[in-house]
Amino acid sequence: MSGFYEPPPRSTSEFRERIYHPRWDTIQSALGRPVPEILRQLYSAPDALLRSHFYLVAPDGTRRMWLDLFLPMDDEALRPYGRSLPPGAVAFADDEHGDPYYFVPDGSVYGDGPVFIRGPAHGPEGEEQVAGSLAEFLSWSRDYAH
């Protein structure tokens, strides 16, 4: 699935409406706890979430990960493209193959946790850890050059 290029579109679409109106009740119910603050902060700037198609580059330059599209916070975040995630996990984006990036919130109010990517090209088990936390992953520099 492809996202939007910068600048974000001014017109409406079903996808845009879903990004702008997270279904926090759905996420809270699935997690069995209040929505982690890190997700609320991320989705509080929906225009930024519509700027997709970039590489995230780790500060030490050892990792370069493609982020194709941020996902809406609704049922798609819990079962991205019909794929199951580990219990308590929430998908927030995907890569160029539609492989979901997800994190498992810790028990704190902020709810940060390690980021993983799941798909056949990612490790022997089809999954690999990308970053120690969602905050860390989102702080990586963005490279829009293709």
C-alpha positions as CSV (number, residue, x, y, z in Angstrom):
1,M,0.0,0.0,0.0
2,S,1.3,3.5,-0.8
3,G,0.9,6.6,1.2
4,F,1.0,10.2,0.1
5,Y,3.9,12.3,-1.0
6,E,4.7,15.6,0.5
7,P,2.9,18.0,0.8
8,P,-0.2,16.1,2.1
9,P,-3.3,16.3,0.0
10,R,-5.9,18.9,0.8
11,S,-8.8,16.9,-0.4
12,T,-10.5,14.3,1.7
13,S,-10.2,10.5,1.4
14,E,-11.2,7.6,3.6
15,F,-7.6,7.0,4.5
16,R,-7.1,10.6,5.5
17,E,-10.2,10.6,7.6
18,R,-9.0,7.5,9.4
19,I,-5.6,9.1,10.1
20,Y,-7.3,12.3,11.4
21,H,-9.8,10.4,13.6
22,P,-8.0,7.6,15.5
23,R,-10.4,5.1,17.1
24,W,-8.9,5.3,20.6
25,D,-11.7,3.3,22.0
26,T,-10.8,0.4,19.7
27,I,-7.1,0.6,20.7
28,Q,-7.9,0.9,24.4
29,S,-10.2,-2.0,24.4
30,A,-7.7,-4.2,22.5
31,L,-4.9,-3.3,24.9
32,G,-7.0,-3.5,28.0
33,R,-5.5,-0.2,29.3
34,P,-5.5,3.5,28.5
35,V,-4.0,4.3,25.1
36,P,-0.2,4.9,25.5
37,E,0.7,8.6,25.5
38,I,3.3,8.1,22.9
39,L,0.6,7.0,20.4
40,R,-1.6,10.0,21.3
41,Q,1.4,12.3,20.7
42,L,2.3,10.7,17.4
43,Y,-1.3,10.9,16.1
44,S,-1.8,14.5,17.4
45,A,0.0,15.8,14.2
46,P,-1.9,14.0,11.4
47,D,-0.5,16.1,8.6
48,A,3.0,14.8,9.5
49,L,1.7,11.2,9.3
50,L,0.5,11.8,5.7
51,R,4.1,12.6,4.7
52,S,5.3,9.1,3.9
53,H,7.8,7.4,1.6
54,F,11.1,8.0,3.4
55,Y,14.0,6.2,5.0
56,L,14.6,6.4,8.7
57,V,18.4,6.4,9.4
58,A,19.8,5.3,12.8
59,P,22.0,8.0,14.4
60,D,25.1,5.7,14.1
61,G,24.2,5.1,10.4
62,T,24.1,1.3,10.8
63,R,20.4,0.9,10.0
64,R,18.3,2.4,7.2
65,M,14.6,1.4,7.2
66,W,12.0,2.4,4.7
67,L,8.7,3.7,6.0
68,D,6.1,3.7,3.3
69,L,3.0,4.6,5.2
70,F,1.8,5.4,8.7
71,L,-1.3,3.3,9.6
72,P,-4.6,4.6,11.0
73,M,-5.2,3.9,14.6
74,D,-8.2,1.6,14.3
75,D,-8.6,-2.1,13.6
76,E,-5.8,-1.9,11.0
77,A,-3.3,-1.1,13.8
78,L,-4.3,-4.3,15.5
79,R,-4.4,-6.6,12.5
80,P,-2.5,-4.9,9.7
81,Y,-3.6,-6.3,6.4
82,G,-5.1,-9.2,8.3
83,R,-1.9,-10.3,9.9
84,S,-1.7,-11.2,13.5
85,L,0.6,-9.4,15.9
86,P,1.8,-10.5,19.3
87,P,-0.6,-9.9,22.2
88,G,-0.5,-6.2,23.3
89,A,1.2,-5.1,20.1
90,V,0.1,-2.1,18.0
91,A,1.2,-1.5,14.3
92,F,1.8,2.1,13.4
93,A,3.4,2.0,9.9
94,D,4.5,-0.3,7.1
95,D,7.4,-0.7,4.8
96,E,7.5,-0.9,1.0
97,H,6.3,-4.5,1.1
98,G,3.4,-3.9,3.4
99,D,5.3,-5.5,6.3
100,P,4.1,-3.8,9.5
101,Y,6.2,-2.0,12.0
102,Y,4.7,-2.5,15.4
103,F,5.7,-1.9,19.1
104,V,4.7,-3.5,22.3
105,P,3.9,-0.7,24.8
106,D,5.3,-1.0,28.3
107,G,3.1,-0.6,31.4
108,S,3.8,3.1,31.9
109,V,1.4,5.9,31.0
110,Y,3.8,6.9,28.3
111,G,3.7,3.3,27.0
112,D,6.9,3.3,25.0
113,G,8.3,-0.1,23.9
114,P,10.6,-1.9,21.4
115,V,9.8,-1.6,17.7
116,F,9.7,-4.7,15.5
117,I,9.0,-5.4,11.8
118,R,7.2,-8.5,10.7
119,G,7.4,-10.1,7.3
120,P,9.1,-12.9,5.3
121,A,12.3,-10.8,4.6
122,H,12.9,-10.0,8.3
123,G,15.0,-12.6,10.0
124,P,14.7,-16.4,10.2
125,E,11.4,-16.1,12.2
126,G,10.0,-13.5,9.8
127,E,10.5,-10.8,12.5
128,E,13.2,-8.5,13.7
129,Q,13.7,-5.8,16.3
130,V,14.3,-2.5,14.6
131,A,14.8,-0.1,17.6
132,G,14.8,-0.2,21.4
133,S,11.7,2.0,21.6
134,L,9.2,3.8,19.4
135,A,10.5,7.2,20.6
136,E,14.0,6.2,19.5
137,F,12.8,4.9,16.1
138,L,10.8,8.1,15.5
139,S,13.8,10.3,16.4
140,W,15.9,8.8,13.6
141,S,16.7,11.2,10.8
142,R,14.4,11.1,7.7
143,D,15.9,10.7,4.2
144,Y,13.4,11.5,1.5
145,A,16.0,11.0,-1.3
146,H,15.2,7.9,-3.3
